[in-house]
Amino acid sequence: MSAGGSSTSAPRTARRSTGGALLSTPSTRATRSSSGTPSSSSWRADVPVELLTLLKFVLLGLLYLFVGRTVRVFAGELGHSRRKAAPSPRPAVAAPSEPNRRSRRIPKELVLHPPGGASQVVPLSGHGVVLGRGTTADVHVEDVYVSDEHAEILPDDGSWSIRDLGSTNGTFLNGAKVTRPTPLAVGDQLRFGKTRVELRR
């Protein structure tokens, strides 16, 4: 009590109950809560940000691995089922090579059919053959419409060609007049005057 007779009671932080026990006031409860178990927000603040980021990346990586493996397994099963359903291709038949086809078309001999005379077979070897009515020709053709040296069959890159030698009545291959060296093939027909020449293999 002060000298003026008025009394001012000091702030009380605790009071005793009827039985003498100490009762807590709001200030004491706040003090206890602040010094007690830490809250969740304070726990998160204690964990480093780098660790949280690392954990996030680890979880994302595991998720990607799981999804990727699932997709690969599904794609493999789908491809396997498609391969089983697809018909097996037929074995390819080898086509004859170009040299073989060409060799079958290279003539090996001439067959002359002169007018009114017997046919004559002339084999083709490695050198050229001159056909005509004269004595200088390699193959004599008894035909008054044939020149002395009428035409020549000459080698041409493994095959044969026909060349007119300036004859009077011309040389014809399959009905067309020969004006320059022309390749020959099996089955072609030549004509000198009235003589027909067949090329055979």
DRENPA-3360 file (N, C-alpha, C; in nm, 2 decimals, always signed):
BEGIN
1 = MSAGGSST = +0.09/-0.12/+0.00/+0.00/+0.00/+0.00/+0.09/+0.12/+0.00 ~ +0.05/+0.22/-0.09/+0.13/+0.34/-0.10/+0.10/+0.44/+0.01 ~ +0.17/+0.55/+0.01/+0.15/+0.65/+0.11/+0.02/+0.72/+0.10 ~ -0.03/+0.73/-0.02/-0.15/+0.80/-0.04/-0.27/+0.72/+0.00 ~ -0.26/+0.61/+0.04/-0.37/+0.52/+0.08/-0.42/+0.44/-0.02 ~ -0.39/+0.47/-0.15/-0.44/+0.39/-0.26/-0.34/+0.27/-0.29 ~ -0.40/+0.16/-0.32/-0.32/+0.04/-0.35/-0.33/+0.00/-0.49 ~ -0.22/-0.03/-0.55/-0.21/-0.08/-0.69/-0.15/-0.22/-0.69;
9 = SAPRTARR = -0.23/-0.31/-0.73/-0.17/-0.45/-0.73/-0.09/-0.47/-0.85 ~ +0.03/-0.54/-0.84/+0.12/-0.57/-0.95/+0.06/-0.68/-1.04 ~ +0.10/-0.68/-1.17/+0.05/-0.78/-1.26/+0.09/-0.92/-1.20 ~ -0.01/-1.00/-1.21/+0.01/-1.14/-1.16/+0.01/-1.23/-1.28 ~ +0.11/-1.31/-1.28/+0.12/-1.41/-1.38/+0.06/-1.54/-1.34 ~ +0.04/-1.56/-1.21/-0.01/-1.69/-1.17/-0.09/-1.67/-1.04 ~ -0.19/-1.74/-1.02/-0.26/-1.74/-0.89/-0.28/-1.88/-0.84 ~ -0.30/-1.88/-0.72/-0.32/-2.01/-0.66/-0.47/-2.04/-0.65;
17 = STGGALLS = -0.50/-2.16/-0.67/-0.64/-2.20/-0.66/-0.68/-2.22/-0.51 ~ -0.80/-2.26/-0.49/-0.85/-2.27/-0.36/-0.76/-2.37/-0.28 ~ -0.72/-2.48/-0.35/-0.64/-2.58/-0.28/-0.50/-2.55/-0.28 ~ -0.46/-2.44/-0.32/-0.32/-2.40/-0.32/-0.24/-2.43/-0.44 ~ -0.30/-2.50/-0.55/-0.23/-2.53/-0.67/-0.21/-2.41/-0.76 ~ -0.11/-2.40/-0.83/-0.07/-2.29/-0.91/-0.15/-2.30/-1.04 ~ -0.23/-2.20/-1.08/-0.31/-2.21/-1.20/-0.23/-2.13/-1.31 ~ -0.24/-2.18/-1.43/-0.17/-2.11/-1.54/-0.25/-2.00/-1.59;
25 = TPSTRATR = -0.18/-1.90/-1.62/-0.25/-1.78/-1.69/-0.22/-1.79/-1.84 ~ -0.28/-1.70/-1.92/-0.25/-1.70/-2.06/-0.10/-1.67/-2.09 ~ -0.03/-1.60/-2.01/+0.11/-1.57/-2.04/+0.19/-1.69/-2.01 ~ +0.16/-1.77/-1.91/+0.24/-1.89/-1.89/+0.21/-2.00/-2.00 ~ +0.08/-2.01/-2.05/+0.06/-2.10/-2.15/+0.13/-2.06/-2.28 ~ +0.14/-1.94/-2.31/+0.22/-1.90/-2.43/+0.36/-1.93/-2.42 ~ +0.41/-1.91/-2.30/+0.56/-1.95/-2.27/+0.58/-2.09/-2.29 ~ +0.49/-2.18/-2.25/+0.51/-2.32/-2.26/+0.50/-2.36/-2.41;
33 = SSSGTPSS = +0.40/-2.31/-2.48/+0.39/-2.35/-2.62/+0.51/-2.31/-2.70 ~ +0.57/-2.20/-2.67/+0.69/-2.15/-2.74/+0.81/-2.24/-2.71 ~ +0.81/-2.29/-2.59/+0.93/-2.37/-2.55/+0.91/-2.52/-2.57 ~ +0.79/-2.56/-2.62/+0.76/-2.71/-2.63/+0.80/-2.77/-2.76 ~ +0.73/-2.87/-2.82/+0.76/-2.94/-2.94/+0.76/-2.85/-3.06 ~ +0.86/-2.85/-3.15/+0.85/-2.75/-3.26/+0.74/-2.79/-3.36 ~ +0.68/-2.69/-3.42/+0.57/-2.70/-3.52/+0.63/-2.75/-3.65 ~ +0.53/-2.79/-3.75/+0.57/-2.85/-3.88/+0.64/-2.74/-3.96;
41 = SSWRADVP = +0.60/-2.62/-3.95/+0.67/-2.51/-4.03/+0.81/-2.49/-3.99 ~ +0.83/-2.50/-3.86/+0.97/-2.48/-3.81/+1.06/-2.60/-3.85 ~ +1.00/-2.73/-3.86/+1.07/-2.85/-3.91/+1.11/-2.84/-4.05 ~ +1.02/-2.78/-4.14/+1.05/-2.77/-4.28/+1.16/-2.66/-4.30 ~ +1.16/-2.56/-4.21/+1.27/-2.46/-4.22/+1.40/-2.52/-4.19 ~ +1.40/-2.62/-4.10/+1.53/-2.68/-4.06/+1.59/-2.76/-4.17 ~ +1.51/-2.82/-4.27/+1.56/-2.91/-4.38/+1.62/-2.82/-4.49 ~ +1.74/-2.85/-4.54/+1.80/-2.77/-4.65/+1.71/-2.77/-4.77;
49 = VELLTLLK = +1.71/-2.66/-4.85/+1.64/-2.65/-4.97/+1.70/-2.75/-5.08 ~ +1.83/-2.76/-5.08/+1.89/-2.85/-5.17/+1.85/-2.99/-5.16 ~ +1.83/-3.04/-5.03/+1.79/-3.17/-5.00/+1.65/-3.20/-5.05 ~ +1.56/-3.10/-5.03/+1.42/-3.11/-5.08/+1.42/-3.12/-5.24 ~ +1.50/-3.04/-5.30/+1.51/-3.04/-5.45/+1.56/-3.17/-5.50 ~ +1.66/-3.23/-5.43/+1.72/-3.35/-5.47/+1.62/-3.47/-5.46 ~ +1.54/-3.46/-5.35/+1.44/-3.56/-5.33/+1.33/-3.56/-5.44 ~ +1.30/-3.43/-5.48/+1.20/-3.42/-5.59/+1.25/-3.48/-5.72;
57 = FVLLGLLY = +1.38/-3.45/-5.75/+1.43/-3.51/-5.87/+1.44/-3.66/-5.87 ~ +1.47/-3.71/-5.75/+1.48/-3.86/-5.74/+1.35/-3.92/-5.76 ~ +1.24/-3.86/-5.70/+1.11/-3.92/-5.72/+1.06/-3.91/-5.87 ~ +1.09/-3.79/-5.93/+1.06/-3.78/-6.07/+1.13/-3.88/-6.16 ~ +1.26/-3.90/-6.13/+1.34/-4.00/-6.20/+1.28/-4.14/-6.19 ~ +1.24/-4.18/-6.07/+1.18/-4.31/-6.05/+1.05/-4.32/-6.13 ~ +0.97/-4.21/-6.13/+0.85/-4.21/-6.20/+0.87/-4.23/-6.35 ~ +0.97/-4.16/-6.40/+1.00/-4.17/-6.55/+1.05/-4.31/-6.58;
65 = LFVGRTVR = +1.13/-4.37/-6.50/+1.18/-4.50/-6.52/+1.06/-4.60/-6.53 ~ +0.97/-4.59/-6.44/+0.85/-4.68/-6.43/+0.77/-4.66/-6.56 ~ +0.74/-4.54/-6.59/+0.65/-4.51/-6.71/+0.72/-4.56/-6.84 ~ +0.86/-4.53/-6.85/+0.93/-4.58/-6.97/+0.93/-4.73/-6.98 ~ +0.95/-4.80/-6.87/+0.96/-4.94/-6.88/+0.82/-5.00/-6.92 ~ +0.72/-4.94/-6.86/+0.58/-4.98/-6.90/+0.56/-4.97/-7.05 ~ +0.59/-4.85/-7.10/+0.57/-4.82/-7.24/+0.65/-4.92/-7.33 ~ +0.78/-4.95/-7.29/+0.86/-5.04/-7.37/+0.80/-5.18/-7.37;
73 = VFAGELGH = +0.76/-5.23/-7.26/+0.70/-5.36/-7.25/+0.57/-5.37/-7.34 ~ +0.49/-5.26/-7.33/+0.37/-5.26/-7.41/+0.40/-5.26/-7.56 ~ +0.50/-5.17/-7.60/+0.53/-5.17/-7.74/+0.59/-5.30/-7.79 ~ +0.67/-5.37/-7.71/+0.73/-5.49/-7.75/+0.62/-5.60/-7.77 ~ +0.53/-5.60/-7.68/+0.42/-5.70/-7.70/+0.34/-5.67/-7.82 ~ +0.31/-5.54/-7.85/+0.24/-5.50/-7.97/+0.31/-5.54/-8.10 ~ +0.44/-5.51/-8.10/+0.52/-5.55/-8.22/+0.53/-5.70/-8.24 ~ +0.54/-5.77/-8.13/+0.55/-5.92/-8.14/+0.42/-5.97/-8.20;
81 = SRRKAAPS = +0.30/-5.92/-8.16/+0.18/-5.97/-8.21/+0.16/-5.93/-8.36 ~ +0.21/-5.81/-8.40/+0.20/-5.78/-8.54/+0.29/-5.87/-8.63 ~ +0.41/-5.90/-8.58/+0.50/-5.99/-8.65/+0.44/-6.13/-8.67 ~ +0.37/-6.17/-8.57/+0.30/-6.30/-8.58/+0.19/-6.30/-8.68 ~ +0.12/-6.18/-8.69/+0.00/-6.17/-8.78/+0.05/-6.15/-8.92 ~ +0.16/-6.09/-8.94/+0.21/-6.06/-9.08/+0.24/-6.19/-9.15 ~ +0.20/-6.21/-9.28/+0.24/-6.33/-9.36/+0.38/-6.33/-9.39 ~ +0.44/-6.44/-9.40/+0.58/-6.46/-9.43/+0.60/-6.43/-9.58;
89 = PRPAVAAP = +0.70/-6.35/-9.62/+0.72/-6.32/-9.76/+0.76/-6.44/-9.84 ~ +0.73/-6.44/-9.96/+0.77/-6.55/-10.05/+0.91/-6.53/-10.09 ~ +0.98/-6.65/-10.10/+1.12/-6.64/-10.13/+1.14/-6.58/-10.27 ~ +1.23/-6.49/-10.28/+1.26/-6.42/-10.41/+1.32/-6.52/-10.51 ~ +1.28/-6.51/-10.63/+1.34/-6.59/-10.74/+1.44/-6.51/-10.81 ~ +1.56/-6.56/-10.81/+1.67/-6.48/-10.87/+1.65/-6.47/-11.02 ~ +1.65/-6.34/-11.07/+1.63/-6.32/-11.21/+1.76/-6.35/-11.28 ~ +1.75/-6.40/-11.41/+1.88/-6.43/-11.48/+1.96/-6.30/-11.50;
97 = SEPNRRSR = +2.09/-6.32/-11.48/+2.18/-6.20/-11.49/+2.19/-6.15/-11.63 ~ +2.23/-6.03/-11.64/+2.23/-5.96/-11.77/+2.33/-6.03/-11.87 ~ +2.45/-6.08/-11.82/+2.54/-6.15/-11.91/+2.48/-6.28/-11.97 ~ +2.40/-6.35/-11.88/+2.34/-6.47/-11.93/+2.23/-6.44/-12.04 ~ +2.15/-6.34/-12.01/+2.05/-6.30/-12.12/+2.12/-6.26/-12.25 ~ +2.23/-6.19/-12.23/+2.29/-6.14/-12.36/+2.36/-6.26/-12.43 ~ +2.42/-6.35/-12.36/+2.48/-6.46/-12.42/+2.39/-6.55/-12.50 ~ +2.26/-6.56/-12.45/+2.16/-6.63/-12.53/+2.12/-6.57/-12.66;
105 = RIPKELVL = +2.15/-6.44/-12.67/+2.11/-6.36/-12.79/+2.23/-6.35/-12.89 ~ +2.34/-6.40/-12.86/+2.46/-6.38/-12.95/+2.45/-6.50/-13.05 ~ +2.44/-6.46/-13.18/+2.44/-6.57/-13.28/+2.57/-6.64/-13.29 ~ +2.56/-6.77/-13.32/+2.68/-6.86/-13.34/+2.70/-6.90/-13.48 ~ +2.60/-6.89/-13.56/+2.62/-6.93/-13.70/+2.52/-6.86/-13.79 ~ +2.55/-6.87/-13.92/+2.47/-6.81/-14.03/+2.41/-6.93/-14.11 ~ +2.29/-6.92/-14.15/+2.23/-7.02/-14.24/+2.19/-6.94/-14.37 ~ +2.26/-6.97/-14.48/+2.23/-6.90/-14.61/+2.13/-6.98/-14.69;
113 = HPPGGASQ = +2.03/-6.91/-14.74/+1.93/-6.98/-14.83/+1.93/-6.91/-14.96 ~ +2.02/-6.94/-15.05/+2.03/-6.88/-15.19/+1.91/-6.92/-15.27 ~ +1.88/-6.84/-15.37/+1.76/-6.88/-15.46/+1.80/-7.00/-15.55 ~ +1.72/-7.10/-15.54/+1.74/-7.22/-15.63/+1.86/-7.31/-15.59 ~ +1.91/-7.29/-15.47/+2.03/-7.37/-15.43/+2.01/-7.42/-15.29 ~ +2.11/-7.51/-15.25/+2.10/-7.57/-15.12/+2.14/-7.47/-15.01 ~ +2.08/-7.49/-14.89/+2.12/-7.40/-14.78/+2.26/-7.43/-14.73 ~ +2.33/-7.33/-14.68/+2.46/-7.34/-14.64/+2.48/-7.28/-14.49;
121 = VVPLSGHG = +2.54/-7.36/-14.41/+2.57/-7.32/-14.27/+2.71/-7.27/-14.25 ~ +2.72/-7.14/-14.20/+2.85/-7.08/-14.18/+2.87/-7.05/-14.04 ~ +2.96/-7.12/-13.97/+2.99/-7.08/-13.83/+3.06/-6.95/-13.81 ~ +3.02/-6.88/-13.71/+3.08/-6.75/-13.68/+3.19/-6.77/-13.57 ~ +3.32/-6.73/-13.61/+3.43/-6.75/-13.51/+3.47/-6.61/-13.47 ~ +3.60/-6.59/-13.43/+3.64/-6.47/-13.38/+3.67/-6.36/-13.48 ~ +3.67/-6.38/-13.61/+3.70/-6.28/-13.71/+3.58/-6.25/-13.79 ~ +3.59/-6.14/-13.87/+3.48/-6.10/-13.95/+3.46/-6.19/-14.07;
129 = VVLGRGTT = +3.34/-6.18/-14.13/+3.31/-6.27/-14.25/+3.25/-6.17/-14.36 ~ +3.31/-6.18/-14.48/+3.27/-6.10/-14.59/+3.18/-6.19/-14.68 ~ +3.06/-6.15/-14.71/+2.97/-6.23/-14.80/+2.96/-6.15/-14.93 ~ +2.97/-6.23/-15.04/+2.95/-6.17/-15.18/+2.96/-6.27/-15.29 ~ +2.95/-6.23/-15.41/+2.95/-6.32/-15.53/+3.09/-6.33/-15.59 ~ +3.18/-6.24/-15.55/+3.32/-6.25/-15.60/+3.41/-6.35/-15.53 ~ +3.52/-6.37/-15.59/+3.62/-6.47/-15.54/+3.69/-6.42/-15.41 ~ +3.69/-6.29/-15.39/+3.76/-6.24/-15.27/+3.67/-6.25/-15.14;
137 = ADVHVEDV = +3.54/-6.28/-15.16/+3.45/-6.29/-15.04/+3.49/-6.42/-14.96 ~ +3.47/-6.41/-14.83/+3.49/-6.53/-14.74/+3.38/-6.63/-14.76 ~ +3.26/-6.59/-14.79/+3.15/-6.68/-14.81/+3.09/-6.64/-14.95 ~ +3.10/-6.74/-15.04/+3.05/-6.71/-15.17/+2.89/-6.73/-15.17 ~ +2.83/-6.63/-15.23/+2.68/-6.63/-15.25/+2.65/-6.63/-15.40 ~ +2.59/-6.74/-15.44/+2.55/-6.75/-15.58/+2.42/-6.69/-15.61 ~ +2.43/-6.56/-15.64/+2.31/-6.48/-15.66/+2.35/-6.36/-15.74 ~ +2.28/-6.34/-15.86/+2.32/-6.24/-15.95/+2.29/-6.10/-15.90;
145 = YVSDEHAE = +2.21/-6.09/-15.80/+2.17/-5.96/-15.74/+2.26/-5.92/-15.62 ~ +2.36/-6.01/-15.60/+2.46/-5.98/-15.49/+2.59/-5.93/-15.55 ~ +2.65/-5.83/-15.49/+2.77/-5.77/-15.53/+2.89/-5.86/-15.49 ~ +3.01/-5.83/-15.56/+3.12/-5.92/-15.53/+3.16/-5.92/-15.38 ~ +3.16/-5.80/-15.32/+3.18/-5.79/-15.17/+3.06/-5.71/-15.12 ~ +2.96/-5.79/-15.09/+2.83/-5.73/-15.06/+2.82/-5.67/-14.92 ~ +2.84/-5.75/-14.82/+2.83/-5.71/-14.68/+2.93/-5.79/-14.59 ~ +2.95/-5.73/-14.47/+3.05/-5.80/-14.38/+2.98/-5.81/-14.24;
153 = ILPDDGSW = +3.00/-5.93/-14.18/+2.96/-5.95/-14.05/+3.08/-5.95/-13.96 ~ +3.09/-5.86/-13.87/+3.21/-5.83/-13.79/+3.19/-5.84/-13.64 ~ +3.29/-5.88/-13.57/+3.28/-5.88/-13.42/+3.25/-5.74/-13.36 ~ +3.16/-5.74/-13.26/+3.12/-5.62/-13.20/+3.10/-5.64/-13.05 ~ +3.21/-5.62/-12.97/+3.20/-5.62/-12.82/+3.14/-5.75/-12.77 ~ +3.19/-5.86/-12.82/+3.15/-5.99/-12.78/+3.03/-6.04/-12.86 ~ +2.97/-5.96/-12.94/+2.86/-6.01/-13.03/+2.90/-5.98/-13.17 ~ +2.80/-5.96/-13.26/+2.82/-5.94/-13.40/+2.74/-5.83/-13.45;
161 = SIRDLGST = +2.79/-5.76/-13.56/+2.72/-5.65/-13.63/+2.73/-5.68/-13.78 ~ +2.63/-5.62/-13.85/+2.63/-5.63/-14.00/+2.66/-5.49/-14.06 ~ +2.74/-5.49/-14.17/+2.78/-5.37/-14.23/+2.77/-5.39/-14.38 ~ +2.70/-5.30/-14.45/+2.70/-5.30/-14.59/+2.83/-5.24/-14.65 ~ +2.88/-5.31/-14.76/+3.01/-5.27/-14.82/+2.99/-5.19/-14.94 ~ +2.88/-5.11/-14.95/+2.86/-5.03/-15.07/+2.80/-5.12/-15.18 ~ +2.72/-5.21/-15.15/+2.66/-5.30/-15.25/+2.56/-5.22/-15.34 ~ +2.53/-5.28/-15.46/+2.44/-5.22/-15.55/+2.30/-5.22/-15.51;
169 = NGTFLNGA = +2.26/-5.34/-15.46/+2.11/-5.36/-15.42/+2.08/-5.35/-15.27 ~ +2.19/-5.32/-15.19/+2.17/-5.30/-15.05/+2.16/-5.42/-14.97 ~ +2.17/-5.40/-14.84/+2.16/-5.51/-14.74/+2.04/-5.47/-14.65 ~ +1.96/-5.57/-14.61/+1.84/-5.55/-14.53/+1.84/-5.64/-14.41 ~ +1.81/-5.58/-14.30/+1.80/-5.65/-14.17/+1.66/-5.64/-14.12 ~ +1.59/-5.76/-14.11/+1.45/-5.76/-14.07/+1.37/-5.67/-14.15 ~ +1.40/-5.65/-14.28/+1.32/-5.57/-14.37/+1.36/-5.43/-14.37 ~ +1.46/-5.38/-14.29/+1.50/-5.24/-14.29/+1.64/-5.24/-14.36;
177 = KVTRPTPL = +1.66/-5.14/-14.44/+1.79/-5.12/-14.51/+1.90/-5.09/-14.41 ~ +2.02/-5.15/-14.42/+2.13/-5.13/-14.33/+2.21/-5.01/-14.39 ~ +2.22/-4.90/-14.31/+2.30/-4.78/-14.36/+2.42/-4.76/-14.27 ~ +2.43/-4.83/-14.16/+2.55/-4.82/-14.08/+2.57/-4.95/-14.00 ~ +2.68/-4.98/-13.94/+2.70/-5.11/-13.87/+2.59/-5.12/-13.76 ~ +2.52/-5.23/-13.77/+2.40/-5.26/-13.68/+2.42/-5.39/-13.61 ~ +2.39/-5.39/-13.47/+2.41/-5.52/-13.40/+2.31/-5.63/-13.45 ~ +2.36/-5.75/-13.43/+2.28/-5.87/-13.47/+2.25/-5.95/-13.35;
185 = AVGDQLRF = +2.14/-6.02/-13.35/+2.09/-6.11/-13.25/+2.04/-6.24/-13.30 ~ +2.02/-6.34/-13.22/+1.97/-6.46/-13.26/+1.82/-6.44/-13.31 ~ +1.79/-6.50/-13.43/+1.66/-6.49/-13.49/+1.65/-6.38/-13.59 ~ +1.75/-6.29/-13.61/+1.75/-6.19/-13.71/+1.75/-6.25/-13.85 ~ +1.69/-6.18/-13.94/+1.69/-6.22/-14.08/+1.76/-6.11/-14.17 ~ +1.86/-6.16/-14.25/+1.93/-6.07/-14.35/+1.88/-6.11/-14.49 ~ +1.89/-6.01/-14.57/+1.86/-6.04/-14.72/+1.96/-5.96/-14.80 ~ +2.02/-6.04/-14.89/+2.11/-5.98/-15.00/+2.05/-6.02/-15.13;
193 = GKTRVELR = +2.01/-5.93/-15.21/+1.95/-5.97/-15.34/+1.83/-6.05/-15.31 ~ +1.83/-6.18/-15.36/+1.73/-6.28/-15.34/+1.77/-6.38/-15.24 ~ +1.88/-6.36/-15.18/+1.94/-6.46/-15.08/+1.89/-6.42/-14.94 ~ +1.84/-6.51/-14.86/+1.80/-6.49/-14.72/+1.90/-6.55/-14.63 ~ +1.94/-6.48/-14.52/+2.04/-6.53/-14.43/+1.97/-6.53/-14.29 ~ +1.98/-6.64/-14.22/+1.92/-6.65/-14.09/+2.03/-6.66/-13.98 ~ +2.02/-6.59/-13.87/+2.12/-6.60/-13.77/+2.07/-6.69/-13.65 ~ +2.15/-6.79/-13.62/+2.11/-6.89/-13.52/+2.21/-6.90/-13.41;
201 = R = +2.17/-6.97/-13.31/+2.26/-6.98/-13.19/+2.33/-7.12/-13.20;
% end
